[in-house]
Amino acid sequence: MAQRNKTRPNPRKRLALRGVSSPQAGASGADETGKTQSSPVPGRATRRFYRLSRREALAGLALGLLAGVCYLPAMLWGGFVWDDFIWFQSRAVLEWSGLGTIWSWPSRIEQEGHYWPLTYTTFWLEHKIWGLAPAGYHVVNVVLHLFNCLLVWRLLLRLAVPGAWVAAAVFAVHPLHVESVAWIVERKDVLSGLFYLAAVLVWLRFLEQPRPWRYGLALLLFAAGLLSKSIVVTLPAALLILQWWKEGRITLRDLQRVAPFFLTALLITAVDLYSYGSRHGSLDYSLLERTLIAARALWFYAGKLVWPIYLAVIYPRWDISLGDPWAWLYLAGAAALTATLWFMRRRVGRGPLAGALFFAVTLSPVLGFVYHGYMEYSLVADRFQYLACIGVMAVLVGAAVHGAGRLPGRLKLGAAGLMVVFLALLGTMTWRQAGIYRDGVTFFSHVVSLNPEARSAHYNLGTASMNAGRLEEALAAARTAVEKSPDRADAHAVLGTALIRTERFVEAEEVLRRALEIHPNHRNIRRTMAEMLRNQARYEEALEAYRAVLEIDPDYALAHAFMGDILVHLHRNAEAVGPLSKALTIVTAARSLSPDLPTPESLHVLLGKALRELGRLRAAEAHFRRALQLNPRNMDALEQVAAWHFRRKHYRNALDLYRTQLEIDPDKATTHANIGAALYYLDQTEEAIRSLERALELDPTLETARENLAAMRKAAE
């Protein structure tokens, strides 16, 4: 061995060793001495890396086909699920002026505590292109994932890891990535991953040929990644791990080079934590308990990476106890593995330890040391290891490909066949997993099938089933949610809502009163109680219930709106103007469009009706016209504005509005009658007669239409 160390291969042979496979280069990028080889001198061979041959282009196309085919269920049938409402109900995304809100410091996007403006900017841009059609957003997520697969391939090629394409293919089709790719709101994973991987490639190029612009570009890409999702904050540490893997040491110059990356990470992450911390809670674990969580999480993630079955989205939340011996075994196992890889680095190379360190460091933001809101549901999630898994994949696939390369010819073909079968198996699992993102019912049904104790999943399944009109399924899910969480007011509220939808009002009232015993100041439960009373025409009780809601939340627009609606119905129009005006003011100033907000056009219509009855005709007309501007197909507004045109003898304008009503409801008799009247005054008597005849066919009780028809026929004789 000593003699081998004295023999130095010539530069041409050293370059060949990096591109092919010695045992150490295969698993770790090191030569047979255990020392990492230095980078080749920049020149034609290095520049060649950045160009694609025909064979490489076909390999890249194959990666694209793998990723595209596996995620077809998401692109073709995928919809919006769970947290997607955060962006598709946000005014910041839906309105042209929303970019200022998205980039404000901290972000003012409702329900989003983090400062990730670049991700929401992509949603904003796509909304301007294809609106709220989910297919477009799913396709963009898959395309971003494809780019990441290509970057992983090029990165591993650049690092001379054997089987770089195979590792990238595993990355492309691994079912662990379905959450990040098929779930639209997780755009932040694939987008931040794109900037992260691009930054590493540019950094490696900078190390070969130091140019200030390359350094600046790498830093800019890193900042873009942080503004997409702050989990990429670990990139500077990953660069140091990469440097240690290549050279076996980290010098002061290396630290100086990476220092601006650490500073950028500190500044942007501080903004993110400030934004998040101002809205959310804290972690109720001691430092030792967090350490035990982290150790168990690392083994959990590694296990799912190697054996990706039962991917539940929401995993059972662990009970962490300092007296649990298994918790300490996880910690001891992690420490033992790290020590083993350290002491064996001269025999197997530094690659396995570097891969393990990259895995742990990249996961560190979500291992439990720092609080994040998802910990209320589970301490782990598949999407958290979207980037971290690259380290383990590179080591395992590199070692497997290196070992296969030493087999005889026929066995080597057999190994290639196994690789194809392995990729096909992973791809099939990914196809099936991508299918759960079709809609909320499919999504949460999958969750509860694998994790029946996921209380929030039963709750959300009940809500999703109600929205889909599957009321009996909603009832079953809501009853399960109450059984799982008998002291949770929200669960009772969902059950109460489902009972109201099925018109079981007596039972619903009992359930809602139980919910109010648990949480007397729960705004939404009191609102549901008020809606139930309104649906039963118990208007005075409903008004009192809505007043109780407003005592809890004086700016709750929906309560003001329903109060106004009830008062208009009761012909108490003077009382209705106040709550309706208040609701309109709140809605106009809101930053999101959620189910808890009435639509502005409906408020304008109600205000118009109240003001009309009060004799304030100009103000009423202004509200009806504004409703029509907001929604040109609002029937109430169309009828009222058309009537105003008719009374002012603007028959052509009235006719246009009546015909728009007919497009919405072709069988509405009164609309045909109004069209007949307008046509008569426009001297189109024959058409007017046909319209009135059609009106009477649809509703023979329209006496005014019958009288007008008779008069027109007589005049036409």
Protein Blocks (a to p, Z undefined) as FASTA:
>chain_A
ZZmmmpccdfklmmmmmmmccfklmmnopafkopacddddddfklmmmmpccfklmmmmm
mmmmmmmmmmmmmmmmgccehjlmmmmmgfklmpmklmmmmmpccdfbehiabdcfklmm
mmmmmmmmnopafklmmmmmmmmmmmmmmmmmmmmmmnopghklmmmmmmmmmmklmmmm
mpmklmmmmmmmmmmmmmmmmmmmmmmmgcfklmmmmmmmmmmmmmmomklmmmmmmmmm
mmmmmnopacfklmmmmmmmmmmmmmmmmmmmmmmmmmmccddddfklmmmmmmmmmmmm
mmmmmmcghiehiacdddddfklmklmmmmmmmmmmmmmmmmmmmmnojklmmmmmmmmm
mmmmmnopaccfklmmomcdfklmmmmmmmmmmmmmmmmmmmmmmpcfklmmmmmmmmmm
mmmmmmmmmmmmmmmmmbmmlmmmmmmmmmmmlmklmmmmmmmmmmnopaklmmmmmmmm
mmmmmmbmklmmmmmmmmmmnopaklmmmmmmmmmmmmmmlmklmmmmmmmmmmnopakl
mmmmmmmmmmmmmmlmklmmmmmmmmmmnopaklmmmmmmmmmmmmmmpcbdcfkbccfk
lmmmmmmmmmmmnopamlmmmmmmmmmmmmmmbfklmmmmmmmmmmnopaklmmmmmmmm
mmmmmmbmklmmmmmmmmmmnopaklmmmmmmmmmmmmmmlmklmmmmmmmmmmmZZ
